[in-house]
Amino acid sequence: MDDIGTLHCIFDNGRTLGVIPGVDDFHIVSEDSEQTEDEEMNISM
């Protein structure tokens, strides 16, 4: 979080994204729920 309240996310591929709570819509996905979503969609990697 920076001094104006922006949350900065760093993804595994090196890209970043800044989101502002209360302004931007976002949700946190845990590794467990990500696997569940993949299973529901019949996606395998």
C-alpha positions as a Markdown table, in Angstrom:
| # | Residue | x | y | z |
|---|---|---|---|---|
| 1 | Met | 0.0 | 0.0 | 0.0 |
| 2 | Asp | 1.4 | 3.4 | -0.9 |
| 3 | Asp | 0.9 | 6.7 | 0.9 |
| 4 | Ile | -2.4 | 7.5 | -0.9 |
| 5 | Gly | -4.0 | 4.1 | -0.2 |
| 6 | Thr | -3.4 | 2.3 | -3.5 |
| 7 | Leu | -2.9 | -1.5 | -3.1 |
| 8 | His | -0.2 | -2.7 | -5.5 |
| 9 | Cys | -0.3 | -6.3 | -6.5 |
| 10 | Ile | 2.6 | -8.1 | -8.1 |
| 11 | Phe | 1.6 | -11.2 | -10.2 |
| 12 | Asp | 3.7 | -14.3 | -10.8 |
| 13 | Asn | 4.4 | -13.1 | -14.4 |
| 14 | Gly | 6.0 | -9.9 | -13.1 |
| 15 | Arg | 3.1 | -7.6 | -14.0 |
| 16 | Thr | 1.7 | -5.2 | -11.4 |
| 17 | Leu | -1.7 | -3.7 | -10.8 |
| 18 | Gly | -2.7 | -0.9 | -8.5 |
| 19 | Val | -6.2 | -0.9 | -7.1 |
| 20 | Ile | -7.9 | 1.6 | -4.9 |
| 21 | Pro | -10.3 | 0.2 | -2.2 |
| 22 | Gly | -13.7 | 1.9 | -2.3 |
| 23 | Val | -13.1 | 2.9 | -5.9 |
| 24 | Asp | -12.1 | -0.2 | -7.8 |
| 25 | Asp | -13.9 | -3.5 | -7.6 |
| 26 | Phe | -11.7 | -6.5 | -6.8 |
| 27 | His | -11.7 | -9.7 | -4.7 |
| 28 | Ile | -9.0 | -11.9 | -3.3 |
| 29 | Val | -8.7 | -15.4 | -4.8 |
| 30 | Ser | -6.8 | -18.0 | -2.7 |
| 31 | Glu | -5.0 | -20.9 | -4.2 |
| 32 | Asp | -7.6 | -23.3 | -2.9 |
| 33 | Ser | -10.5 | -21.4 | -4.4 |
| 34 | Glu | -8.6 | -21.0 | -7.7 |
| 35 | Gln | -8.3 | -24.8 | -8.0 |
| 36 | Thr | -12.0 | -25.2 | -7.2 |
| 37 | Glu | -12.9 | -22.8 | -10.0 |
| 38 | Asp | -10.7 | -24.6 | -12.4 |
| 39 | Glu | -12.3 | -28.0 | -11.5 |
| 40 | Glu | -15.8 | -26.5 | -11.9 |
| 41 | Met | -14.9 | -25.3 | -15.4 |
| 42 | Asn | -13.2 | -28.7 | -16.2 |
| 43 | Ile | -9.9 | -26.9 | -16.8 |
| 44 | Ser | -6.6 | -28.8 | -16.4 |
| 45 | Met | -3.1 | -27.5 | -16.7 |
